């Protein structure tokens, strides 16, 4: 997660100069201190943005060209923030902790929303979140689980935030909730596999454990940098973060730290199971080779005798009375092979 914050800028927001891109709006929500929150109709968004009493969440589709033009021309967002978005950063950038106008920029990892597949393992996507004291703008190219869940909870009345900062915390909490659900499902799968191993049964195919290990590695690679970025943000919070906001951010840090540690634990468990499975496969192959070796030793004298007794050289021209010569050549060749293996320390 990347953060850009300024501690010394003015809270007031300049008026809207660019026509608002209605076609690129996914969701708009208005919050007031009195708790009378509502979903903003599309044609009322521009008026709501200039209302000094309201706090607004705009969820926009970044792939929409009108949204991209509006971001470049609106005075609501600092130019440097727009430049960073234009650079197309799709991963957490820890080095980008700068002071700009009264704005906090977050580059977050979120889970793709796979419609019709509630329990499927979702891939990771990028969510841009621009936070000011009275405005939060979230940007994404594809549907994401956390923002869609946040929209649903706001519409149903399960959440009733009164500020953009509180809404930001709800966004972080919902993403952590889905990550925890995903880790619980993976942990239950690992428990089943470990139980199979303890009972002495054969584990599923190697690719099954490999997928779990790769998924854990990807989650750890994506969320560990965000944990570091959150720690950096906690040390230099914007002045408009209250003490309650700081305490809640500290709780978010503790939860994310726990989840990242759980990801690492699952990765280690998958690695141990893979090693145990490889050991079982090696032991199985060794037993089979031992059986084949024993069978070869048992039938070796029979094979040798049948080979020798089956030689008929009396009727072949030039080979008459050569039986003992052939036997001497066979013994010499066998001794040479034995000495070669002995020199190479193979036997």
N, C-alpha and C positions, 0 to 999 in steps of 0.2 A: 504494500500500500504506500503510495507516495503522498506527501502532504506539502502544501504551500500555505503559509500563514503570515499575517501581518498584525502587529500588535498596536500600531499607531495611526491607523487610517480612520476616517470618519465613517460612522455607521450609515449615514443617510445614503439613499440610492438615487442616482440621477434618473430623470424621466426617460421613458422609452422613446427612441428615435426611429427604430426600424419596425416595419409592420410585423406583427407576430405571426409565426409560421403555424397556422392551425393544422395543416395537413400532417405535420410531424409530431403532434402531441399524442402521447400515449395515455397520459393521465395528468390531471391537475387537481390539487387539493389546497383548500384555504384553512388556516388555523388562526384562532383568536384567543386572547387571554381569558375571555369569558367561557371558553370551551365550546362555543357554537361553531363547529367545524362543518365543512361541506365540500362536495365535489364541485369544482368550478366548471360551468358550461364553456364550451370552446370559445364562443364569441364574447365571453366576459373576462377572459384571462388577461387581456391587455389592460383593462380597467383595474382588475384586482392587483396587478403588479405595481401600480402607482398609488395604491391605497396604503398610507403609512401605518395604519392600525392592523394590517393583516400580515401574516406570515404564509408564504406560498411554497408548495412543492410542485415542481414541474418535472415530469418524466418524459423525456424526448427521445425520438428515434434518430440516432446520430447518422444513420445511413441516408436520411432524407436530405436532399440538397438544399431545401429551404431552411432547414434547421442549421445547416452549416453556414449559410449566408447570414442568418440572424445572429449566430454566435460571433461572427467577425465584426458585426456592425452595432450590436447592442452595447450601451454603456454600463449594463449591469455586470459585465464580466471583464476583468482586466485583460489587456491585450496579450500579456505573457501567458496567461492561462490558455487562451485560445491558440496561441502558437504551440504550446505543449501538446494540446489535443490534436492539432494538425500534424504534428510529427508522427502520430500514429503509434504511440507507445502502448503496447499490449501486455506488458508485464510490470511488476512492481519495480519502481526505480527509487532506491534508497537515497541516492545522492541528490535527489531533487527535493530538498527541504529549504525553500527560499521564502523571503518576505516580499509579498506583493501587496496589492491593495487589500482592502478589508475582506479577505477571501481565503477559504481553505479548500484546497484541491486534493481529492483522494482518487487514486487509481487502484481499484479493488478487483480481486478475483471473485467471481460468482459462478453459479452453476447454471448451465443451459437448461431451459425449460423444454423437456421432451414431451410434447402433448400426447396423451393416450398411454404414457408409460410412467406411471407414478413411482414404481419401485425400481426403475432402471437406473443404472449408474450414469449420471450426467457428466458431460464434459465441462471444462471450465471456460468461461468467457470473461470479458473485461467490462467493468462498470465504472464509468466516470461519475464522480459526485463533486459538485461545486457547492460549497456551503458558505453562506453569509449569515449575519444575525437574523435576517427576516426572509431569506430565500434559499432554497435548496434545489439545484438543478441536477438531475441524474440523466446520464446519457448512455445508451447501449446500442449495439448494432443488431443483436438478436435477442429474443425473449429470454429473460433470466428469472430464476426461481424466486430469489429474495424480493425483488421489486414487485413481481406479480403477487407474491404472498402478502406483501405490505399493502398493496392496493386492495386486495380482497379483505384484509382485516380492517382497513379504514372504512370501507364501504359497509361492512357488516356491523361496525361499532365495537369490535373487539379492542381496538386501539383508539385513543383519543388524545394525541399529543397536542400541546399548546404552543410549541415553538419548533423551529427547524432543527435546533440542537437535539431536542428530545426525539424528533423524528429520525435524526441520524443515529442515535443510540438504538432505536427500535430496528433500524436497518441492520446494524451490526449484530444485534441479538438474534434476529430472524435468520441471518446467514449462519451464525454459530449454531443455531438450533438444527438447521438442515445438515450441517457438517457433523454434528453430534449424532443425528439419526443415521447418517451414512456410516459412521464409525461403529455404531452399535450393530448395524447389520453385518458389517465386515467382521466384527468381533464374534458374533454368533456363528458365522461361517467357520471362523478359525477354531472356535470351541468344538464344533462338530468334527472338524478334521483331526483335532488333537485327541478327541474321544475315540475316533476310529483307529488312530495310531496306538493308543494305549491298549485297545482290545486286540491288537495284533493283526488287524485287518489291513488289506491293501488300500492305500490312499488313492483318490481319484487321479486322473491324468496330470502330468507335470504342468501342462499349460494352465490348469485351473489355479494352482498356487502362483504361477508366474504372473497371471493377470492381477491377482490381489497385491502381489509385491510391487508391480509396476504402478498400480493405482495409488498405493500408499506412498511410493517414491514421488509421484507427481504431486500429490496433495502436500507432502512435506516441502517439496521444492517451491510450491506456490505460496503457501501460507506462512512459512518461516520468515521470509523477508517482510511480510506485513506485520508480523509480531515485532520485529525490530523497528519498523517505521512507527508503529503505535507507541513504542517506548520513547522514541524521539519526539513524537507529538506531545506526549505526556510531560516532557521536560520543558516544552516551550509552547504552552497553550495560548491561543488568542485571548485577549483581555475580556472578550464577551462570553467566555466560559465561566459559569458560576462554580461555587464550591461543590454543589450537588453534581454538576456536569463532570467535574474533575473526579469525584468519587465514583461516578458511574463508569467513566472511562477506565478507571483503575480496575473495576470489576470486569469490564470487557477485556482488559489485558490479562487478568487472571484466567478467565475462561478460555481465551485463545491460546494461552500458554499451556493449559491443561490439554486442549484438543490437539495441539501440535505434538505434545509429548505422547498422547495416545496414538497418533499416526506413526510416530517413531517406534512405539512398542509393537504395533501391529506389523510394521515392516520387519522388525527383528523376529517376531513369531513366525511370519511367513518364511523368512530365511532359514530358521531352524527346521521347520517342517520340510522345506525343500532339501536341506542337507540330510535329514532323516530318510526322506524318500529316495534320494540318490544312494544312500548307504544300503537301503533295502534292495534297490535294484542291483547294486554291485554284489551284494551277498547272494541274491538269486542267481545272477549270472555265474558267480564263482561256484555255486553248488552244481549248476548245470555243466559247467566245464569240468568239474571234478568227476561227475558221472561219466561224461564222455571220455575223460582220460582213463578211468578205471576200465571202461568197456574196451578202449583201444589196447590197453595192456593185456587184458584177458584174451583178446582175439589175435594179438600180435604173433604168438608162436604158431597158431593155426594158419595165419596168413603166410608166415614165413615157410612153413612146411609145404603148404599147398603150392606156393610159388616155386619152391625148389623141386618138388616132385613132379611138378607139371612141365618142367623144362625137358624138351625132347630134341637133343642136338645130334643124335647119332645119324639121322637121315639127312642132315644138312651138309652140303659140300664144304669142306675145309674146316668143319667144327667137330669132326669125329674124335672121340676120346679127349674132349676139351672140358669135361665136367669139373674136374679139379681146378683147372685154370680159372673158370668162371667163379667158382667158390672162393678162390684166393683173391680175385679182383673184388668180389662183394665184401669180403672181410677187410681188405685194404681200404675200400671206400668208406665203410662204416667206421673204421678206426680214425680215418682222416676227419670225418665229420665230428666225431667225439672230441678229438684234440682241438679242432677249431672252436667248438662251443666252450671247451675248457679254457682256452686262451682268452676268449672274450668274456669269461666269467658268467656265461649264461647258465651253466650248470656247475 
